[in-house]
Amino acid sequence: MYGVFGTSRHLSIGPVAITSILISTGVSQFATPFTDYFVELVLLLGLLIGLLQLVLGFLKIGFLVNTISQPVISGLISAAAIIIIVSQLKSGFGIQIPNLDSVFQSFTYFISHILESNLLTTIITFISVGVLLFFKKMKSNFPMAVVLIAIFTASSYWFDFKSQGISIIGDIPKGLPSFYFPKYNWQVIKQLMPTVFTLTIIGYIGSIGIAKSFQMKYRNYEVNANKEFIALGLAKIMGTFFQGNLASGSYSRSAINDEAGAKTNIAAFFTAFLILLTLLFLTPLLYYLPKAVLASIILVSVLSLIKIKEAITYAKIKWDDFLIMVTTFVISLSINIETGILIGVLLSFVLLQYRSATPHVAELVKIEGTEYYRNINRFPEGIQHQNYAIIRFDDQLYFGNASYFKESVYKVLHQRKLLPQFVILHATNIHSIDSTGLYYLEGLNKELEENGIELLFSATIGPVRDILARSKAIDAMSDKKQFMSIKDAIAYTEKEQCQQGKSPLSLQYNKAKGFFRKWLKN
């Protein structure tokens, strides 16, 4: 079903450890684990989640994926890769690692018991990993993983690896599951709904995160968030009818899919066909397959999911993106992936709000010999005219930053040795104004007027001009105060100065300077 309706060319779906744990936690509240009733609830849960994802897809709720920034996805994928690597250590080294509370505890236990490793298992792992890494470095599409499986399965049969303490796959049931329709009643559905909502979002976020990461890696196709909801929902619904566990995007299987050379959704059909043949005819042949070989394939596949280069890039470019990625990574490892996603998204919103509440503000000066106006901090040699101050505010003007906007204008004026007669607000980057922004703008205009300073606008975009025009409370902001460019606004100031003669501001300087000092102090 995903091969038909999915939009990712690399995402491989199926039962995932994270969602399986969440299912077990949610359903265990109402049924004893692994009883018939427990299985019934698990299958009903899968059907409900599939139906909800299907509805959300048709309602085009896929925009929710936009709430997850790339640093969150990178942190999540990297943490998942580490979790998968640690989970494979017991198979790769033949150490019995108990189920512990965190990946750190599991890794610590592994290190402290590493001398208990099975030597033959460890040798198989090192040989398999070394061969796979060599072929990966050579960028060969040769299916070396399949060859390793064949070689070590045959070796296990002939040399009886099981008797030497090497863990093997063992019995795999043959045949296909029969059709099944989940039993339900409304009371049970009501009890399961909290778990349904949690797994609907977590499963989708995990799947879309993997799909987006491969999209960014190749950049030759687009993942459609709404269609992904529909595809994942249909996969769960159809899986339920054949007694399938909840299917979501798998980190390790997707990485293996990519390493195997998958280029299109045909890979999903090919995989399904091979699984079908395996279930019908090949399960006896896999009996002797050493688990260390499978662990090696997974280890090599997920190594590329650890985003070390991205972390270094974030650290160089934007510290807040680096902080988001590291926080998501650490929380996902130390607590769980669901909490890591939640904390990462919340931190992204907090930092977004902080950046929006304190946007970039610049006083512009003219670059000598040109018609360009740039930030005085970047071009300190620029020409600063004493008759006017040009201020650029690089964000929308709304309740979150209106006070900061007014304060920034006063700071620019306070730094002047002599107050200008005009303040030119270069509004090209102000794309919206709300009622709070208008309130502060009106207050700023009145206070500047009281101190003999005229507020002008340059390069105001159409929607903002419409808002100013509808705001009857700001009478001074009429068309004559708005100009198409800084050059036009400056021409107006020069014309006004010629008509008025000597600026009266020199007489009001001490009064106005005192006002700004008092305002800034308060």
N, C-alpha and C positions, 0 to 999 in steps of 0.2 A: 504493500500500500504506500509506503514512503517512497519507493522507487517511482511510483506513478505520480504522486502528488507533491513530493518534496522538491525543494529548490536548491538544496546543497548537493554538490557533486561528490562530497567526501564524507558527509555525516553517516555514521553507521549506528543504527539504533538496536536496542534490545534491553534485557534486564541490566540494571546498573546498581552497583553496591549501595550508593548513597540513597537512591529512592527506595531500594529494597529495605534498608534499615528504617527509613521513615514509615514505610508501609507496616513493617513489623511492629514498630512503636505504636502507631495509630490503631491498628486492628487488634493488637494484644489487649487493649483496654476492654474489649467486648467478647473475646474468644481466646481459648487456650491455644497457644501457638502450635501449628501443624496438625491440628485436628481437622476433621472434615468441615466443620462450621467455620473454622479459621480460613480454610482455603476458599470456601464460598464467599466470605466477606472480602477476601483479597481480589477475587475475580469481579465481584460487584463493584469494588472500589475502582478497579481498572476501567470498567464500563462507564462509571460516573465521571471519572477524570477525562476519559476520551470524549464523552458527550459535551462536557463543559468546554474543553479546548476547541471542539468543533464549533460550538456556539460563539465563543470569543473570536475565532477566526472569521466567521461570517459577519460578526459585528465590527470587524476591523480594529480589534483591540491590540493588534501587534505593535502599535506605537509605544507600548510599555517597554519594549526593548530599548528605546531611546533613553530611558532612565538609567541605563547601565553604560557607564563610560568605558572606553577601551582600557584604561588602567585597571578598572575593576575586573574586566574579562581576563586581562593578562595575569593579574594576581591570582584569580580563580583557577585558570588553566595551569599555572605554575604549581600552585598548591595541590591541585588534583594529580598532577604528574608525580610530585613527591609522594603523595599518599599511595598512588599505584605502585611506585617503585618499592616503598617500604612493605607494602602488602605482598610483594612477590619475593621478598628476601627469604621467607621460610621455605618456599618451593625451590628457590635458587641455591640455597645452602643446606637444605635438609635440617633446619632447626625448627623445633616446635615452639612457635611464638604464641602465647596466650592472647585472648582478646582483651586489650587494655584500653584505657579511656582516651588516649590521644596517640597521634603518630610519633610524638617525641618519646613517649614511654615505650612504644613498640621498638623504635630504633635504638633506644638506650638498652633495652633488654637484648636486642640482637647483638650489640657491641659487647655486652658483658658475657654473652654465651657463645661468642663466635668460635671459640675453641671446640665447641661441641658440634661443629659443622660436619656433615658427612663428606668425606674426602672425594669420593667418586661423584657425588652430586655436584660438588663445587667445581670439579674438573669439567664435567659436562657443561655447566653454566659458563665457565670461562671460555671454553672452546666455542660454544654457540655464540656468545656475545662477541668474541673476537672475530669470528667469521662474518657475522652479520654486519659489524662495524666496518670491516674491510670492504665488503661489497657496497655498503652504503657510501663509503668514502669514494669508491670508484664510480659512484652514481650509475650502477648497473641495475637494469630492470629484471635481471635473472632472478627467478623465484627461489632464492637460496633458503628461505624459511621452510618451504615445502620439502626441499631436499634434506634439510636437517631433520625434519619430522620423520621422513622415510628412513633415513640412515639410523637414527637413534631408536626408532620403534623396532626396526629389524634387530639392532644390536641388543635391545632389551629382551627381545624374544629368545635370541640364541644364547645370550649369556646370563639370562635370568636376573635382571637388575633388581627385581623385587626382593629376592632372597639376600641381596647385598645391602639392603636398607635404602635403596633408591625408590622414592615415591613415584608411582605410576598412576595413570588416569583410572584404570580399572573398568568396571562394567558401565556401559552407557546403554540405556533402554532403547530397543529398536522400535520402529514403526512410527505412525503419525497419531496425534491426539484426535479424539472424536469431537464432534460438534457439541457445544454446551451453551445453554442460555442461563445466565445468573439468576438465582432466586432472589427475590427482594420483597420488602414491605416498607412503607413510608417511615415507620418509626426507626428502622435500621438505617435508612438513607439519611434521616435527620441526624442520627448519631455520628455518621461517617462524614458529614459535610465539612467540619473543620479540617480533617485530614485531606479531604478532596481538594479544598481550596489551596491548602499548603502545597500539596504535590503538583497541582495544576500549574502553579506559578514557578515552583522550584524546578520541576521537570522541564518546563518550557525555557526558563532562563538558562539552565545548564545546557540544553540542546542548542538553543540559538547562539549561546556563547561559543560553543565548539564550531558551529556552522560559520559564524562570523569570523572566527580566527582563521579558518581555512580560506574563507573568501578574501581576507586581507593578505594572506600568504600568496595567493595566485592572482587576484585582481582581474580575472577574466570572466567573471560571472557575478550576479547579484543574488543575495539571499532575501527572499520576500518574507517579511515577518508574519503577515497575515496568512499566507499560504502554508507557512511552517506550522502555525497553529492547527490548520485544517489537516495537514498531512499527519502530524503527530497524533491528533485526535482520532483520525480514521485508523491509524496503526494500532492504537490502544483498543479501539472498539472491536476490530477484526481479530486482534490477538486474544481478547477476552472470549470470543465465541469458540476459540480452539484451545482454551485453558492455558493461555499464555500469560506469563508474569508481565507486570507493567513495563512497557518499552519506552525508553528515552534515549537521547544521544549518549553514546559511550565514548569517553576520552580515549581509552586504550584501543578499542576496536576501530575508531575513526583514524587514529594514528597509524594502525596497521594497514587499514584500507588505503591510506595515502602512500605509505611506504611500498605497498604492493603495486602502485602505479595507477590507482583509480583516477579516471579523468571525467567520467560522466555518471549519471544515475544508473546506467547499465550495470555498474559494479554491484548495486544492490540486488538486481535480478540474478546476476551471476552467483553472488553469495548465497541467495535464497535457494537457487537451483542446486548448488553444491551441498548445502545443508540438507536439502530434501533427499539427495542421493545418499548422503552419509547416514541419515536416520534410517533409511530403508535397507542399505546394503553394507555400509562400511564401519558401523560401530564396533564389530568384533576386531577389526584391524587396529583400532585406536586403543585397545585394552592395554597394550604394553608401552604406550607413549610416556616417556618420563616427563613429569611436571616441570622439571628444570628447563626443558627445551621451550615449553610454552612460556615460562617465566622469562627466559632470555629474549624471546621474540617481543614480549610486552615491554621489557626494560629498554631495549634498543628503540622501540617505536615511540615511547613516551619521552625519551630524552630531548627530542626536538620541541616538546611542549613547554619546557622550562625556559621562560622568557628572560634570560640574563641580559641579552643585548638590548631588549626593550627597556629593562630597568635602568641600564646605564644611559640610554638615550633620554629617558624621562629625567634622570638626575641632572643631566647636562642642560636640558631645555627648560623644564618646568618642575620646580621642587614639589609643588602641590600634587601633580600627577604621580610623581615618584612616591610621595607619602601615601596616596590612595592605593597604589599598587602594593606597596610593602604592607600596609595595614590589612588589606584584603588577604594577602598571602599569609601573614602571621596568624590572623584570626581564623582563617580556614584550616590552617594546620593545627593550631592549639585548641580550638573548640570544635567547630564543624564547618562545612562548606556553606550551609544555609545561613549561619550567623555571619560568616565572612562576606557573603554577598550583601546581606542586609546592612552590615556596618560599612562596607565599601560604598554602597549606594547612598546611605545617609551622609557619609563623609563627603562624597562628591557634591551633594546638595548644599551642605554647610559651606564648603569652600566656594561653590558657585555663588551662593548668597553673599559671602564675604567679598568676593571679587566685584559683584554687582553693586554692593553697598559702598564700596570704596574704589570706584573706577578711576581710570587714568585721566588726569586733568593737566592741561599744559597751557602756559602763556606762550603765544606765538610772536616771533620777531621776524623781520624781513631779512632775507639773505641778500647781502649787498651785491648790486649789479644784476639782480634777477627780480622776478615778480612773485617769488615763492616765499611763503611764511611757514616757519618751522619752530619746533619746541626750543625754547631758550636754553634749556638744560643740555640739549644736544648740540646747539649752535650758539654758544655764549658770545661769539663775535658778531652775532646778528644785530640789526638796528632796532633798538627799542625807542619808540616815539613817546615823548612825554605827554602828548595831547590825548593819546588813546591807549588802552590796553586791550589786546586781543586774547580771548580765552576760549580754549576748545575743551568741551566736555564729552568724553568718549563712551557714552552709554545712554540708555533711555533715562528720562527724569521721572522718577516715581517715588512712592512713599519710603522705599528702602534706602534711597541715597539723596533725597531732596535736601535734607539738612547738611549733608556732606558737600553737596553742590554749592549751597550758599556760603558755607564756611570756606570752601576753596576759592571762591571769588574774592572774599574779604582778605584771605591770606595773600593773594596776588597783589591786591591793592595796598596792603599793609607793607609789603616789601618795597614798594616804590618810594623813592626819595621825595617825589612830588606827585600828588594825586592827579590822574588824568581827568579830562573833561568828559571823555566818553569811554564806555566799556562795550566792546564789540564781542558778542557771544557768537563764536563760530559754531553753528548748530548742525553742521553736516552729519555728525555722528549721533545726534539725538533723534532716535527714530520713533519715540513715543513719549507722551506726557500724560500722567494721570492727574486726578484732582488735587492730590497732595503736592505733586510737583508744581501745578499751577499756583497753589496757595503760597508756596515758598518763592516762586518766581515773582508773584505779585508783591510779596513782602520785600524782596530784594529790589525790585524796581522802585517802590516807594521810598525805601531808605536811601537808595542812590540819588533819587530826585531831591530829597531833603538836603543832601550834601552837595547838590549842584552837579551831579554826574548823570549823564544820559545813557540809558541802556539801548543798544542797537543789536540787531540780529543779522547774521550773514549765512547764506547757503542753507536756510531752513527748508527741510523737505516738505512736500505737499501735505501729507497727513498731519504733520505737526502744525503747519500754518492753518489748517482747517480747525484744529483744536483751539489754537490761539484766537482765531476769528470768532469761534462760538463762545469763547470765554468773555462775557461782557464785563466781568469784574476788572479786567486788565485793559482799560481804555487806552493806555499809553502804547500798547503793542499793536498799533494799527499798521497799515501797509507802509506808511512812510518811515516806520522804524525797521523795516525788513528789506534786506538787499540780497541780490543774487550772488554776490561774491564779496570777499574782504576788500578788494579794490574799490568796489562801489561804495561800501560803507565808509572807507577812508576818504573817498572823494566827498561824501556828505559831511564828514567832520571838518574837512578843510574849508568847505563852503560855509559851514556854520561859524567857524572861527573867524573867517574873513568878515562876515556880516556883523559879528558881535564885537570884533576888535579884540582887545586884550582879554584873556580869559579871567572871569571873576573868581576862578578857583584859587588863585594865589591868595585872595583875601580870606577864603574859607578853609584854607589848608589845615591850620591848627585845629579848628573845630572838627573837621572831618577826620583827621588823623587820630584825634582823641576818641572819636566815636568808634573807629575800627579797633583801636587798642582795647577799649572797654568791652566791645562785643567779643573779641577773641579771648580776653581774659575770662569772661563769664562762660 
